[in-house]
């Protein structure tokens, strides 16, 4: 699937204010990624750190709170993302499409949460990571697997082409990374209506995939009707509509 990066930037910028409140799963993913980093990274003092796709700063804030850094390079697609951050002398901005940018050099850590699924050529990014890291530097990230938002893809045909965990593992090994931890999980969110599901997706910018998808009154009604197959009654007899998230977590170390 070709990804229109300008549209992705536009949708996430539009969702900027609502993202922080709505991105419940993404926050939980950041917390778990941080726990893995604390478990596997031997030192809490890191000179040069680069975060790919910092968004509204969920992971950035955790990095700032839990590690001593001389410089934290932050990347995202659009300049207005900087409004989510307080001025800080250690922050340096790398705004633009990560696939087109030159990486900072001599990095001790490259981190990313819930962003790499937007990358068209993951092999090239992993190669750039390997080249930019110091020997025994760390690449720590979360992305999403094939079950992610499966309800939406089933009903609309819209969605990203997510890679299986085995493919991600192969790509990392090809670039000379030693994989310390690679795991996946399923996170389910429940909503009281299919309309709420769409509102949640819009508020988190995820609708950036649906460039060709235009809702009509009829197709919207059909979507609401078809979504019944992904619903069940809770303990109180209220119908709940499920939405699946499929995070993949990785802690890897460069060997060159």
C-alpha positions in Angstrom: 0.0 0.0 0.0 1.3 3.4 -0.9 1.2 5.8 2.0 0.6 9.5 1.4 2.9 11.0 4.0 1.5 14.5 3.6 -2.0 13.2 4.3 -0.7 11.3 7.3 0.9 14.5 8.6 -2.4 16.4 8.0 -4.6 13.9 9.8 -2.2 13.6 12.8 -1.9 17.3 13.1 -5.6 17.7 13.0 -5.9 15.0 15.8 -3.1 16.6 17.8 -5.1 17.9 20.7 -7.5 14.9 20.9 -4.7 12.4 20.5 -3.4 12.8 24.0 -6.7 12.0 25.6 -7.8 9.3 23.2 -4.7 7.3 22.6 -5.3 5.0 25.5 -3.6 2.0 23.9 -0.7 4.0 22.6 0.0 5.3 26.1 -0.1 1.8 27.5 2.3 0.6 24.8 4.8 3.4 25.6 4.7 2.4 29.3 5.4 -1.3 28.4 8.2 -0.3 26.0 9.8 1.8 28.7 9.7 -1.2 31.1 11.4 -3.3 28.6 14.1 -0.6 28.0 14.7 -0.3 31.8 15.0 -4.1 31.9 17.5 -4.4 29.0 19.5 -1.2 28.9 22.4 -1.4 31.3 22.9 2.3 31.9 20.4 5.2 32.6 22.8 7.7 31.2 22.7 8.1 27.4 24.5 10.8 25.4 22.6 10.9 22.2 19.1 9.6 21.7 16.9 9.8 18.6 13.1 9.2 18.7 11.3 8.5 15.4 7.7 9.7 15.2 7.5 11.4 18.6 3.9 12.6 18.1 2.4 14.4 21.1 5.3 13.1 23.3 4.0 10.1 25.2 7.3 8.2 24.8 9.5 11.4 24.8 8.3 12.3 28.3 9.0 8.9 29.6 12.5 9.0 28.1 13.1 12.5 29.6 11.9 11.3 33.0 13.8 8.0 33.2 17.1 8.6 31.4 19.9 11.1 31.6 20.5 12.4 28.1 22.8 15.1 26.6 20.7 15.4 23.4 17.3 14.0 22.5 16.7 14.3 18.8 12.9 14.3 18.1 11.4 13.5 14.7 7.9 13.9 13.3 6.3 14.8 10.0 5.0 18.2 10.8 6.5 21.3 12.6 3.5 22.0 14.8 4.2 18.8 16.8 6.6 21.0 18.7 3.6 22.7 20.5 3.3 19.5 22.7 6.7 20.1 24.2 8.0 22.5 26.8 11.3 24.3 25.8 14.2 22.1 26.8 17.9 22.8 25.9 18.6 19.1 25.2 15.9 18.8 22.5 16.8 19.0 18.9 14.2 18.8 16.2 14.4 16.6 13.0 11.2 17.5 11.2 10.2 15.6 8.0 9.7 12.2 6.5 12.1 9.8 8.3 12.6 7.9 5.1 14.0 11.1 3.5 16.0 12.5 6.4 19.6 11.9 7.3 19.9 10.4 10.8 22.0 12.1 13.5 25.2 10.1 14.0 26.9 8.3 17.0 23.5 7.5 18.6 23.4 5.5 21.8 19.6 4.8 21.5 17.0 5.0 18.7 13.5 4.7 20.1 10.1 4.7 18.5 6.5 3.9 19.6 3.5 3.3 17.3 5.1 4.9 14.3 7.1 2.4 12.2 3.9 0.9 10.7 3.8 4.1 8.5 7.2 3.3 7.0 7.2 2.1 3.3 10.7 0.6 3.3 11.5 -0.8 6.8 14.7 -2.5 5.6 16.1 0.9 4.6 15.1 2.4 8.0 16.7 -0.5 9.9 19.8 -0.1 7.8 20.0 3.7 8.6 19.5 2.8 12.3 22.3 0.3 12.2 24.6 2.9 10.6 23.7 5.7 13.0 24.1 3.7 16.2 27.4 3.4 18.1 28.7 -0.1 18.6 26.3 -1.9 21.0 23.8 0.9 20.7 20.1 0.1 21.1 17.1 0.1 18.8 13.9 -0.1 20.9 10.5 0.2 19.3 6.9 -0.8 19.2 4.9 -1.2 16.0 1.7 -3.0 15.1 1.0 -6.5 13.8 -1.4 -8.1 11.4 -4.4 -8.2 13.8 -4.3 -4.5 14.3 -7.7 -2.8 13.7 -8.8 -6.0 11.9 -12.5 -5.1 12.4 -12.0 -1.9 10.3 -10.1 -3.7 7.6 -12.6 -6.5 7.4 -15.5 -4.1 6.9 -14.0 -1.4 4.8 -11.0 -3.0 3.1 -9.0 0.0 4.4 -5.8 -0.3 6.5 -2.1 -0.6 6.5 -0.2 -3.7 5.4 1.2 -4.8 8.7 4.1 -7.2 8.9 4.1 -10.4 10.9 6.6 -10.5 13.8 8.7 -13.1 12.0 9.3 -10.7 9.1 10.4 -7.9 11.5 12.8 -10.3 13.1 14.3 -11.3 9.8 14.7 -7.7 8.7 16.5 -6.8 12.0 18.9 -9.8 11.7 19.7 -8.9 8.1 20.9 -5.5 9.3 23.1 -7.1 11.9 21.0 -6.5 15.0 21.1 -8.8 18.0 17.5 -9.2 19.2 17.2 -9.1 23.0 13.4 -9.2 23.2 10.7 -9.5 20.6 7.1 -10.0 21.8 3.5 -9.2 20.8 0.2 -8.9 22.5 -3.5 -8.2 21.7 -5.2 -5.2 23.3 -9.0 -4.9 23.0 -10.9 -1.6 23.4 -14.7 -1.7 23.9 -17.1 1.0 22.7 -20.8 1.4 23.2 -21.5 1.9 19.4 -19.7 1.6 16.0 -20.0 5.4 15.7 -17.8 5.7 18.9 -15.2 3.4 17.2 -14.9 5.8 14.3 -14.8 8.8 16.5 -11.9 7.2 18.5 -10.0 6.4 15.3 -10.5 10.0 14.0 -9.3 11.4 17.3 -6.1 9.4 17.2 -5.3 10.3 13.5 -5.5 6.6 12.4 -8.0 7.5 9.6 -4.9 8.7 7.7 -5.0 5.3 6.0 -8.4 5.9 4.4 -7.4 8.2 1.7 -9.7 6.7 -0.9 -12.5 6.0 1.6 -15.5 8.4 1.5 -18.5 7.7 3.7 -22.0 8.1 2.3 -25.0 7.9 4.5 -25.7 4.5 3.1 -22.2 3.1 3.5 -22.1 4.4 7.1 -25.3 2.7 8.0 -24.1 -0.5 6.4 -20.8 -0.2 8.4 -22.8 0.2 11.7 -24.9 -2.8 10.8 -22.0 -5.0 9.8 -20.1 -4.1 13.0 -22.6 -6.1 15.0 -20.5 -9.2 14.2 -17.7 -7.7 16.4 -19.9 -7.0 19.4 -21.0 -8.9 22.5 -23.0 -8.3 25.6 -21.2 -7.3 28.7 -22.1 -8.4 32.2 -24.8 -5.8 32.5 -26.4 -6.8 29.2 -25.1 -3.7 27.3 -23.7 -4.3 23.9 -20.0 -3.6 23.5 -18.2 -3.1 20.2 -14.6 -4.3 20.0 -11.6 -2.8 18.4 -8.3 -4.8 18.3 -4.8 -3.4 18.7 -1.9 -5.7 18.0 1.3 -4.2 19.4 4.8 -5.7 18.7 7.7 -4.8 21.0 11.4 -5.0 20.2 14.6 -4.4 22.1 17.6 -4.9 19.7 21.3 -4.1 19.9 23.7 -3.2 17.1 26.6 -5.5 16.7 28.9 -3.4 14.5 
